[in-house]
Amino acid sequence: MFRTQTTAALRVTAWIMFALVLGGCGSVEKVGDWWRGDREEAVVLAPGTVVYQCEGNKSFLARIDTSTQSAWVKFPDREFRLDPLPGAAAGRYTNGRATLNIKGDEAFLTEGTAVSYANCKRSNAG
């Protein structure tokens, strides 16, 4: 029993340390709780992360990794990488299943052949 309590205590300590270290990475912004409604809460965003608000009350996070020139798209339940589309204008990224198009402060995201996130505007929070 003592060993189980010690293991549990170590796991809790490890998670607390992980959260503290992660808290130092990026910036804290007030953004809408976009996966549950309009409530606002503090969210830690990686540097360069942009919040896009889209039609249909949808939103997503996007970040361009400057070292690889890849885009990362984040939803509450998943995150995926998109690479620059060869031969296309700057601001177009794909992984073969999804395509992100960014032009200035506007973006749209297609998954397959359907536009999943349309008329997206860069939020002031990002």
C-alpha positions in Angstrom: 0.0 0.0 0.0 2.8 2.4 0.8 4.4 1.8 -2.6 1.0 2.6 -4.3 0.7 5.9 -2.4 4.3 6.8 -3.2 3.8 6.1 -6.9 0.6 8.2 -6.9 2.3 11.1 -5.1 5.2 11.0 -7.7 2.7 11.1 -10.6 0.9 14.1 -9.1 4.2 15.8 -8.5 5.3 15.1 -12.0 2.1 16.5 -13.5 2.4 19.7 -11.3 6.0 20.2 -12.5 5.0 19.6 -16.1 2.2 22.2 -15.8 4.6 24.7 -14.2 7.2 24.3 -17.0 4.6 24.5 -19.7 3.2 27.6 -18.1 6.4 29.4 -18.9 6.1 28.6 -22.6 4.2 31.1 -24.7 1.8 33.8 -23.7 -1.4 33.9 -21.7 -4.3 35.4 -23.6 -8.0 35.9 -22.9 -9.8 34.0 -25.6 -13.4 32.8 -25.9 -13.9 29.3 -24.6 -14.5 28.3 -28.2 -15.4 24.7 -27.7 -18.1 25.4 -25.2 -19.6 28.8 -26.0 -18.8 32.4 -25.3 -17.3 32.2 -21.8 -13.8 33.6 -21.6 -10.9 32.0 -19.8 -7.2 32.4 -19.8 -5.4 30.0 -22.2 -1.7 29.6 -22.7 -0.9 30.1 -26.4 2.4 29.1 -28.0 4.2 32.1 -29.5 2.8 32.9 -32.9 -0.5 31.3 -32.3 -3.5 32.9 -34.0 -7.1 32.5 -33.1 -9.4 32.4 -36.1 -13.2 33.1 -35.7 -15.2 31.7 -38.5 -18.8 31.8 -39.7 -21.2 29.4 -38.0 -19.7 30.4 -34.6 -16.7 28.1 -35.3 -13.1 28.8 -34.5 -9.7 27.2 -34.5 -6.1 28.0 -33.5 -3.2 28.1 -36.1 0.5 28.6 -35.7 3.2 28.8 -38.4 6.4 27.0 -37.2 9.1 29.3 -38.5 11.8 26.6 -38.4 9.9 24.2 -40.7 7.5 26.7 -42.4 4.7 24.2 -41.5 1.3 25.2 -40.1 -0.2 23.6 -37.0 -4.0 23.6 -36.6 -5.4 23.0 -33.2 -8.9 22.1 -32.1 -10.0 21.1 -28.6 -9.8 17.4 -29.5 -7.0 17.2 -32.0 -4.0 19.0 -33.5 -2.3 18.4 -36.9 0.5 19.6 -39.0 0.2 21.0 -42.6 3.1 21.5 -44.9 3.5 24.3 -47.5 1.7 23.3 -50.7 4.4 22.9 -53.3 4.2 25.4 -56.1 1.4 27.3 -54.5 1.3 30.9 -53.3 2.5 31.6 -49.7 -0.1 30.9 -47.1 -1.3 27.5 -48.5 -0.7 24.4 -46.4 -1.8 20.8 -46.7 -1.3 17.3 -45.3 -3.3 15.6 -48.2 -6.5 15.5 -46.2 -6.9 19.1 -45.0 -5.8 22.4 -46.5 -5.4 25.7 -44.8 -5.4 29.0 -46.8 -4.3 32.1 -45.1 -4.3 35.5 -46.7 -3.6 38.5 -44.5 -6.0 38.3 -41.5 -8.4 35.9 -43.3 -8.3 32.1 -43.6 -10.4 29.1 -44.5 -9.9 25.4 -43.8 -11.0 22.6 -46.0 -11.2 18.9 -45.0 -11.5 16.7 -48.0 -13.5 18.6 -50.6 -15.7 20.5 -48.1 -14.9 23.9 -46.7 -15.2 23.1 -42.9 -14.2 26.6 -41.6 -15.2 29.5 -43.9 -14.8 33.3 -43.7 -12.4 33.1 -40.8 -11.0 36.3 -39.4 -8.0 36.7 -37.2 -9.2 37.4 -33.7 -7.9 40.3 -31.6 -7.0 37.7 -28.9 -4.3 36.0 -31.0 
